Amino acid sequence: MPDVSDLPPYPLGQVLEVKIKRVEDAEQVVKEKLKALEVEKEKLKQREEERDKVKHHYEDKLLQLRHEYDTGTTSTKIDQAKLYLKLVQERLKVEEKKVKDQQAQVETAEKNVELARNQLKQRQREQDKIEMHKKEWIKETLKELAVIETRNEDDIGSTMFLSKYMQNKAQAKKDAMREG
């Protein structure tokens, strides 16, 4: 009975190797996109911390201004505090914009990860199809080899039978001639 080592090389072996390589490449791309996403998320975290710092500073200064109103201070100090609050508020707007921009970067990175994962799934499906084909090819080829082997054994058996038959016939002729 033939076994897998008796098989000829798989005709789509090179195609399978290419598909495997493409899957490996796609896996690498997914890893890179995930790393890029993590970097973008870390940047977002930093931007949010910077914004929160400015926000807390703004709130502290606002409380300080209210305290100044309550305790009664000079109008110059109040005007200076209001002016400073406007500056801090502008800085807060800038930090908010940085956070929004970074959120957009994170969303883009997430989309890139999703696209890379979809590409990976597609390439894995392609590889799986070729591997299934290879399994079917192995089964079919083993069956064909078994049929061929059986025919060869039948031919050998027939040849041996005919050879023995002819030998026996020739021997019978010799024996008949001796007696006769």
NORURZI-V846924 format. One record per residue. N is the residue number from 1. RES is the residue in one small letter. OMEGA is omega in whole degrees, 0 to 359 (none if undefined). D_CENTER is the distance of its C-alpha to the mean C-alpha in Angstrom with 1 decimal. Layout:
n: <N;N>
res: <RES;RES>
omega: <OMEGA;OMEGA>
d_center: <D_CENTER;D_CENTER>
//
This chain:
n: <1;2;3;4;5;6;7;8;9;10;11;12;13;14;15;16;17;18;19;20;21;22;23;24;25;26;27;28;29;30;31;32;33;34;35;36;37;38;39;40;41;42;43;44;45;46;47;48;49;50;51;52;53;54;55;56;57;58;59;60;61;62;63;64;65;66;67;68;69;70;71;72;73;74;75;76;77;78;79;80;81;82;83;84;85;86;87;88;89;90;91;92;93;94;95;96;97;98;99;100;101;102;103;104;105;106;107;108;109;110;111;112;113;114;115;116;117;118;119;120;121;122;123;124;125;126;127;128;129;130;131;132;133;134;135;136;137;138;139;140;141;142;143;144;145;146;147;148;149;150;151;152;153;154;155;156;157;158;159;160;161;162;163;164;165;166;167;168;169;170;171;172;173;174;175;176;177;178;179;180>
res: <m;p;d;v;s;d;l;p;p;y;p;l;g;q;v;l;e;v;k;i;k;r;v;e;d;a;e;q;v;v;k;e;k;l;k;a;l;e;v;e;k;e;k;l;k;q;r;e;e;e;r;d;k;v;k;h;h;y;e;d;k;l;l;q;l;r;h;e;y;d;t;g;t;t;s;t;k;i;d;q;a;k;l;y;l;k;l;v;q;e;r;l;k;v;e;e;k;k;v;k;d;q;q;a;q;v;e;t;a;e;k;n;v;e;l;a;r;n;q;l;k;q;r;q;r;e;q;d;k;i;e;m;h;k;k;e;w;i;k;e;t;l;k;e;l;a;v;i;e;t;r;n;e;d;d;i;g;s;t;m;f;l;s;k;y;m;q;n;k;a;q;a;k;k;d;a;m;r;e;g>
omega: <182;175;188;181;179;185;171;180;180;185;180;182;180;178;179;178;178;180;179;180;180;177;179;178;180;177;179;179;179;179;180;180;177;177;179;178;179;178;180;178;178;177;179;179;179;179;179;178;178;179;181;178;178;180;179;177;179;180;178;180;178;177;179;178;178;178;178;177;184;184;178;181;183;181;178;179;180;179;179;180;179;180;179;178;178;179;180;179;176;179;178;178;179;180;177;179;178;179;180;179;180;176;177;178;179;180;177;179;178;178;179;177;181;178;180;178;178;177;179;179;180;181;176;178;179;179;180;179;180;180;176;178;181;179;179;179;179;180;183;182;177;177;181;179;179;178;180;180;179;178;180;178;177;179;179;179;179;180;179;179;181;179;179;181;181;178;179;180;179;179;180;178;180;181;181;181;179;183;190;none>
d_center: <39.4;36.6;33.4;30.0;31.4;33.9;31.3;31.0;27.7;25.1;25.7;22.1;21.1;20.3;18.2;16.2;15.8;14.7;12.0;10.8;11.1;9.2;6.1;7.1;7.9;5.0;3.7;7.4;7.8;6.2;8.5;11.2;11.2;11.6;14.3;15.9;16.0;17.7;20.1;21.0;21.6;23.8;25.7;26.2;27.6;29.9;31.1;31.8;33.8;35.7;36.5;37.6;39.8;41.5;41.8;43.5;45.7;46.6;47.4;49.5;51.4;52.0;53.4;55.5;56.9;57.8;59.5;61.4;62.5;63.6;65.6;67.1;66.5;67.4;66.1;64.9;62.6;61.3;60.8;59.0;56.7;56.0;55.2;52.9;51.2;50.5;49.0;46.8;45.9;44.9;42.7;41.1;40.3;38.8;36.6;35.7;34.6;32.5;30.8;30.2;28.8;26.5;25.4;24.6;22.5;20.6;20.1;18.9;16.3;15.2;15.0;13.0;10.4;10.6;10.5;7.3;5.7;7.9;7.2;3.6;6.0;8.7;7.7;7.2;10.5;12.0;11.5;12.9;15.8;16.8;16.7;18.9;21.1;21.5;22.7;25.1;26.3;27.0;29.0;30.9;31.7;32.9;35.1;36.5;37.2;39.0;41.1;42.0;42.8;45.0;46.8;47.4;48.8;51.0;52.2;53.0;54.8;56.7;57.7;58.8;60.8;62.5;63.2;64.9;66.6;68.0;69.0;70.8;72.5;73.6;74.9;76.7;78.3;79.4;80.8;82.6;84.1;85.4;87.0;88.3>
//
